[in-house]
Amino acid sequence: MLAGRAYESEHCPAVWKAWVDGRVYVPLEAPATTIVKAKAQQLPSDPVGQAILAAIRDHFQGREHEFEPIAVELWRLVAPATGRCDVTRPSRDGGRDAVGQYMIGPESDRIALDFALEAKCYSADTSVGVRDVARLISRIRHREFGVFVTTSHFATQAYSEVRVDGHPIVMICGQDIVDALKAHGYTDVARVRAWLGRLSTDAPR
C-alpha cells in the first residue's frame, strides 16, 4: 500500500475494489430493531387456537371485567418469575387492572420490578387501539413497566407507537395466549375450559 499498489494488496477491501472497477457500492444497513407484528401474526390461524380464544371470550361474555384475574394468570404462564400481583377494584383501578412485581436476580438476593397490567377481553375483530395503550402508559410510574394482555390484537398504530417511542410495555396478544396455554399442557378447548373453571372457583369473592 505504501508503494501505491493498494488495489493489489491482499488487505484491500472487496467493496472498495467493486467501487474502483464499476462505481458500484453497497450501503451499510443496520438490522431492524423495532418489531411491529401484523394482525395475522397476532391471531391464531389454526382452528384449535381460534377455538381456544373463542372459549375464553365466551366464558367471560357479559362480564368481561372478570377476565382481569385470568389475564394475571396468563401473564404468570408467560413470565413465571412474577411475584405478588393484586387485581385492583373495577371501580377504582386508577387505569390499572392489576399491579404486581417481577422478580429478578439470584434466589439469595432478588430484587422486584414493579409493573402495572391492563387486560382486554376483546373479540378478534376488535383491536386494542392507541387510546387503550395510552391509558396504561400514562399510569406507569418511574422504574415500572407495563403488561397489556388481550384476547385480540393490537392495532398497527398502537403497536408501532409503543415500540418506536420505546415505552416499556409487554404486549401479549391472542396468539401469545394460545402459545402460553399450549406450552403448559392446555392444548385444546376442554383443557382450557377446565383451567378456567378451576381459576374461577379459586378466585376470591
N, C-alpha and C positions, 0 to 999 in steps of 0.2 A: 504493500500500500504506500509506503514511504517513497517507493520508486515510481509512483504514478500509475501503477497497474492494479488499481483497486478492483476493477471488473474481473480480472483473472484470479484474484485471491480466493482461497477456499473459505475465507471468512466473509465474503461478500454476501449480503442478504439477498435471497432469491427474489423478494418483492422489488428490490432496487434494480436488479437485473431486468425484471419484467418492465419496469418503467423506462430503463435505458433502451431496451430493444423495441418496445412498441408503445411507449407512453401509456401503459396500462397500469392502473393502481387498484389496490383492494383496500377499501376503507376499514379502519378498525371499528368494530361494533361491540358494545358492551352487552352481555346477555340480559334478557328481560328479567327484572326482579319483582315486578308488580303482576300478581296473578288475579285476574278477574274471571271467574268461571261463568260460562254462559248458562242460560236456563236449562238447556238439555243436560249439562253436566251436574246440575244441582238436584235433579229429579230422577228417580229410577226409571229405566226404560223396560225392565223386565216385569212380567206380570206379578211375580211373588213380591217384589219390592213395592210395586204400586199397591198391592193388596194390603201389605203391612201398614203403609201410611194411611190408607183408607180406613183400616181398622182402628188406628189411633184417633183419627178425626171423628169417626162415628162414636167412639167411646166417650168423647167429650162434647158431642153435639148439643148445643143449647146451654152448655156450662163450660165454655172454653177456658174460663179463668182457672178451672181445676187442673188444667194441663200444666200449670206452673210447677208444682212439685215433681211432676213426671219429667219436665224439662231438666230439673236439677239432677234427677237420677240418670237421664240420658247423658248429661254433662259428666257425671261420675264414670259412666262407661267409657267415655272418650278420654277423660283425664282422671285416672284413679288416684292421683295424689291429692285430690280435692279433700280438704278437711271439713271443718264446720261450715254449714251452709243453711241459712234460715230463709224460708219463704216469707215475704212481707205480707201484711194485711192488704187485701184488694183495694180497700177504700183509702188507705194511707201508705201507699208503697213508694211515694216520692219519685215515681218514674222508674223504680227498680222492682222487678218481681221477686228477686231473691238477692241476698248478699252473702258472701262467703269468703273462704280463704283457700288458697292453693299453696301447698307445702313444697318447698324445695330444699335441697341440701342433704347431708348425711343424717341418719337417724339420731345420732348423738347431738346434733346441733342444727336443727331445722329452723328455717325462717318462713314466715307466712306472707304471701302476697294477697292483698285484698282484691276482690272483684265484685262486680255487680252483674246480675243476669237478667235478661229480658226474654220472654217467651211468647210466641205467637202460634196458635193452632189454626193455621190458615189452610184453605183448600189449595190444590195445585194451580188453580187459575188466579189466585190472589197472591201477589208478590209483596215482599217486605220492601217498603219504599224509603225514600230519603227521610221523610218525616219520622217514621218508626225508628230508624237508626239514629237520627239526630237526637231524639229523646234520650236514648241510652247514653250517647256521647256526652250530652250536657250534664248527666248525673254522675259521670265518672270523676272521682276525686284524684288529687295528686297521688301518684305512685300506685294507682289502681288500674286494672284492666277490665274490659267488658266481655261478656259472653252473650251472644244472641242465638237462641235456638228456635227454629221454625220448622213446621211440617211442610213448608212450601219452599220457595226460593227467594233470593234477594234480587231486586231489580238491578239492572246493569248500572244505572247511575248511582244508586246507593252503594253497591259493591265497589265501584270504581272510586268514589269519593273517600270511602274508608281506607282503601289501600293506597291511593295516591297521596292522601293527606297524612298517612302514617298513624291513624288512630289505632290504639291497642285493643282491637275488638276481634274476638274469635267468632267466626261466623259459621254456624252449624245449620246446614240445610237438610232437606228431605233425604237426599242420598246419603249424607253423613249419618243420619239417624238409622237408616236401614243397615248401613255397613257396621255401625257400632252394635246394633242388636244382633245381627248375624254372627259377629265376631265373638259374642258371648253366649251363643247357642240358641238364640231366639230366631230361628231360621224360617218360620212360617207363621201364618196368621194365628193358628191355635196356640202356639207357644207365646206369641206376643200378647194375645188376649189374656192368657193365664198370668203372665207377668204383670199386666195392667191391673188385673183383679187382685193380685197379692198386694201390690203397692197401694191400691185404693183402700183395701182392708186395713193396712198398717198405718195409713195416713191419719194424723191427729184430727179430731173433730172439733 
